[in-house]
Amino acid sequence: MTRGHQRGFALIVVLWTVALLALLASHLLSTARQHSRTAQILRSNARLEAAADGAVFDTILAIIQNNGTADALERVVQIGGVKVEIRLQNEAAKLNPNTATLEAIQAMITGAGIDPANANYLARAIVDWRTRVPESMLGQTKLEQYLNAGRHYAPPNQPYASVDELGLVLGMTPSIFTRLRPFMSVVREEGRAPVSGTLDLSNPADEPGGAAHANTIIIANNVYQIDATARLPDGSRFDRRAVVRIKMLPEFGAKPYEVLAWETPDE
């Protein structure tokens, strides 16, 4: 091979090497940019989540300091430089499907825009789910009705464990459930507390309905659904939903609140 040919071959090798190095550098740069973008997104998400959660606990503290009641149902706060929108719903103002009468349930369904015939059917099916008898208010047994409708389950004849359980009731559609869900809650409750002293559980008079209850007062703990939406200027957001019981008379040393649900609605 002549010297000219050797130089030409060496030039080709150099050019191919440069091209390969350029391609490798481009790939590494692209990968680095992708990793940087991923890290930025993760940092933004973590910042949004921390801000939303912080706003929820800030709201809980404000309610406790306001004697268990909310001074505003909507507000905007800044947590760590992040704008967070807060929306409150008092669960006590909602209808409890475990305790509401048939008439109250039917009125609520009708008020949600459901025609009276369907509202009557659905209200009876809702009551059927919680009652402790095998027969349905709609005729036949509950088991027969659900099997005939192609369902592989039947009402448990027990109180609703959650509002979402209403979605399983015969006659309930996703559209109707979406309308009813914001107006229903199963977490409202009342408790008893002594006016003075403590209850002696060894004393039959201190059992529910006993004479000692003449010296007790009814305590209604407030329950709130708190929705927090944290946003950044680039349009990214994070939503947190919490259901919190505010204890009006917490036990000594106990937290004055209890978190009943902690969810990310969009997941």
Residue pairs with C-beta under 8 A, 6 or more apart in sequence:
1 9
41 236
44 232
44 234
44 236
45 236
45 238
47 80
47 82
47 232
48 82
48 230
48 231
48 232
48 236
48 237
48 238
49 230
49 238
49 240
50 79
50 80
51 79
51 80
51 82
51 84
51 230
51 238
52 79
52 84
52 228
52 229
52 230
52 238
52 239
52 240
53 228
53 240
54 79
54 80
54 84
55 77
55 79
55 84
55 86
55 228
55 230
55 240
56 86
56 226
56 228
56 240
56 242
58 77
58 79
59 70
59 86
59 88
59 226
59 228
60 226
60 244
60 246
60 257
62 70
62 71
63 69
63 70
63 222
63 224
63 246
64 246
64 256
64 257
68 221
68 222
68 246
68 248
69 222
70 88
70 90
70 224
72 88
73 87
73 88
73 89
74 85
74 86
74 87
74 88
75 85
75 86
76 83
76 84
76 85
76 86
77 83
77 84
77 86
78 84
79 230
82 230
82 231
82 232
83 230
83 231
84 228
84 229
84 230
84 231
85 228
85 229
85 231
86 226
86 227
86 228
87 226
87 227
87 228
87 229
88 224
88 225
88 226
88 227
89 182
89 224
89 225
89 227
90 222
90 223
90 224
91 185
91 187
91 188
91 223
91 224
91 225
91 243
92 188
92 220
92 222
92 223
94 183
94 184
94 185
94 188
95 104
95 105
95 108
95 183
95 184
95 185
96 184
96 185
96 186
96 188
97 105
97 126
97 130
97 160
97 163
97 166
97 184
97 186
98 130
98 159
98 160
98 186
100 108
102 123
102 124
102 127
102 137
105 123
105 126
105 127
106 119
106 120
106 123
108 180
108 183
108 184
109 118
109 119
109 122
109 123
109 176
109 180
110 116
110 119
112 176
112 179
112 180
112 183
113 179
114 122
114 176
114 179
118 171
121 138
121 171
122 169
122 171
122 172
122 176
124 136
124 137
124 138
125 136
125 138
125 169
125 170
125 171
125 172
126 166
126 169
127 137
128 136
128 137
128 138
128 142
128 155
128 169
129 155
129 156
129 157
129 160
129 165
129 166
129 168
129 169
130 155
130 157
130 158
130 159
130 160
131 157
132 157
132 158
133 157
134 141
134 142
134 143
134 157
135 141
135 142
136 142
136 145
138 145
139 145
140 148
142 154
142 155
142 157
143 154
145 154
145 170
146 153
146 154
146 155
146 170
147 154
149 170
151 170
153 168
155 169
159 186
160 166
160 186
161 186
162 186
163 181
163 184
163 185
163 186
166 172
166 177
166 180
166 181
166 184
167 174
167 177
185 223
185 225
187 223
187 243
187 245
187 260
188 220
188 223
189 221
190 218
190 219
190 220
190 221
191 218
191 219
191 220
191 221
192 213
192 216
192 217
192 218
192 219
193 216
193 217
193 219
193 249
194 212
194 215
194 216
194 217
195 215
195 216
195 217
196 215
197 215
199 206
199 212
199 216
200 206
200 212
201 207
203 210
203 212
204 210
205 211
205 212
206 212
206 213
219 248
219 249
220 248
221 245
221 246
221 247
221 248
222 245
222 246
222 248
223 243
223 244
223 245
223 246
223 260
224 243
224 244
224 246
225 241
225 242
225 243
226 240
226 241
226 242
226 243
226 244
227 239
227 240
227 241
227 265
228 239
228 240
228 241
228 242
229 237
229 238
229 239
230 237
230 238
230 239
230 240
231 237
238 264
239 264
239 265
239 266
240 262
240 263
240 264
241 261
241 262
241 263
241 264
241 265
242 259
242 261
242 262
242 263
243 259
243 260
243 261
244 257
244 258
244 259
244 260
245 257
245 258
245 260
246 256
246 257
247 254
247 255
247 256
247 257
247 258
250 256
